[in-house]
Amino acid sequence: MQNSLKLSRGKLLAHAGELGALWRIQEGVLRVEQVSHDDTILVQLAFPGDLVGVESVCAEAYAYTLSALTACELVALPVDTDFARYSAVAQGFMQQQERTRDMMRLRTGSVHERLAYFLKLLSRNADGSTRALERSDMPTHKQVANIIGTAPETVCRELNAFLPARVYPRSARQFLNVATSV
């Protein structure tokens, strides 16, 4: 039986320097960050299907702090054979190239393009399929702004451009008849 873990939004999986397991993200998005005494730098995001904690395969401590950007479900993977360890390192290497490209696309281009790409990544499932996003799937505007390198107000404005226009029916005007007495 696989060991699974659920993290709510904002919860910590591990601090840099801790020893831990190799995890596969089933649902949600993790922030991979370099934390120092005076700053926190987003290194990359990890999405459904991704491995985190590949350092553990080499008996090394986690290199980065890992926290849930959205609610997450993770599964610990056994790496008790040479083939399992080799496979994990190979997958981690290929994933690293993909996530580096993702971070480049999230940091360059117009805000509209960066936000569209972020929403595309956020809607991806572990099996590669996509799903419709719900508001509960979204990080805060401030978090999205930090990820794509813009202001929260800009995120709000650009998100509205992705939503269909809402037309609210007007109720019939009601007039008040005031009779004047003569």
N, C-alpha and C positions, 0 to 999 in steps of 0.2 A: 504494500500500500504506500502511495506517495504522500509525503508530508506537505500539506498545503497551508497557506497563510493568507489571511485577508487583512488588508491595510485600508483604513479610511483616509480620506483626503488629508494631506499634510502630515501624516504619521511617518515616522522614521523606520526604515528597514535596518540600516546599519550606518555607523560612523566610519570614516576612513581610519584605517589602522586596526580595525577589529577583524578577527578571524570569523569566517562564516561559511555557509553552504553555497552551492551553485544553484541558482534559481532560474526558472523560466516564467515569464510573465504570461498569465492566461488572459487576464483582463486588466485594463487600466494603463496608466502611464507613470513611469518613475522619473524623477529628476536625478541626474548624476552630476554631483557638484563637488567642487574643490572649496573647502571651507577653511578659512584662516581666522585669526583673532580679530581682523578688521574688515573682512570682506568674504562674500560668498559668490563664486563664479560658476555659472551654469556651463558644464562641459558638454553634456549631451542629454538627450531624452531617450528613454528605453520604452518600447512599445510592445503590445501583445505579440507573443512568439519569440521575443528577444531573451537572451541569456544575460543575467547579471551575476557578478561574483565569480567570473572566470578565473580570477587570481587564486581562488581557493583550490582549483585543480592543481596548481603548482605549489600548494602549501604556503601561499602568501596571504598576507592580510589584504582586506579591501583597499584599493587605491583611492576611492572616492566615497563620499557620503551619499547614501541612497535614500530618497524620501518619495512618498506618493504625491504626485501632482493631482491625480484623480483617484477615486477609490480603486484599489487593485486587488487582484487575486494572483498569488504566485504558487508555484509548485517546486519543491526542492527536488533536485535531480541527483540520483546516485552516480558517483564516479568511482566505482570500486574495481574497475578493470582498466587495463592499459588502453583498450579500444575506446571506452567511454571517455577517458581523459583526453585522448587524441581528438576524438570527435568534438568534444566541448571546446577545445582550443581552436580547432579549425572553424567551427561555427562562430565562435567569438571573434576570430580574425575577420571573417567575411562580414559579419554584422557590423564590426567597427568601421569598415570602409563605407557601408551603407549609411550608418548613422552620422559619419563625418560629412557625407554628401548632404544628408538631411539638414544638419546644422548650417551648412553653407547656404542652402536654399532658404532657410528660415531667417538668415541674417543679411541676405542680399536681394536686390530687386525692389520693386515698389511695395508699399505696405499692403496693398490689395493682394499682390501675388504671394507675399509671405504669409498673410493670414489665410488665404485660400489653401496654400500648401499645408499649413498647420492643421486646418480643419480636415483636410484629406487624411493626414496622418492619424488624427484623433479618431476618425471614423473607421479605421482599419481594425479588423478582428485578427486573432492569432492565426487563423487558417488562411489569411490573405483576403478574405471577402470584406465587403464594407457594409456599414449599417447607417441608418439615419441617426443623426446626433440629436440628443435631447438636451435641454438646458442643464440638467443635472450632470451631464457628461463634461460640461465646460469648466475649465479653471476660471478663476476670477479675471476680470479685465486687467488688473495689475499684473497678475502672473503671465497672462498672454503677452502683454506689453513687454515684460522683461524678456520673454523668450524670443520675440520677433524684433526687439530693439526699437520700440516706439513708445508713445505716451498712452496711458489708459484711455484718455478721451478719444484718441485716434482709433483705438481698438473698438470702442463703443460705436463711433461713427461708421467705421468700415463694416462692422458686424451688421449694422442696420442695412447696409447696401446688399447683403446676402439674403436678407429676409424679404419675402414678398410683401408688397404694399398691402396694408390692411384697410379695408373700406368698412366703415361702421355705418349702418343704416341710421338715418336721422329719423327721429320720431316726428310725427306731424306736429306742426306748431299749434299750440293751444293759445287762443287769445282770451283775454279776460274782458268780458263785456261789462262796462261800467255804465249803469243807467244814471243819468243825471236827472234830478228832479227839478222841475220848473215851477 
